[in-house]
């Protein structure tokens, strides 16, 4: 992973347990080099509701802006899980949807919600 293009951020608790992680990825193409994508945001169920996800997202914004020189972050989330509200509380805005793009199970299609955060 080239540090200007990709970062893996991990949240580790005092006891050494991995509480969560995410991947921050930036495409070097000049048209989109000012943006980065946040992928694979995951928190261990044991640590949910304790601020781990919020701390990871705050760290991602700081690393993207400071170390990578990024001006905007993008991510997509699965609808129907309450994730849109979580990201809105952190300042993210919904910018679009791909209706029915995610098939969770037969007969359970969800929207792929596209979100953006100006840094």
Buried (B, 14 or more C-beta within 10 A) or exposed (E): EEEEBBBEBEBEBEEEEEBBBBBBBBEEEEEEBEBBBBBEBBBBEEBEEBEBBEBBBEBBBEBBBEEBEBEBBBBBBBBBEEBBEBBEEEEBEEEEBEEEBBEEEEEEBBBBBBBBBEB
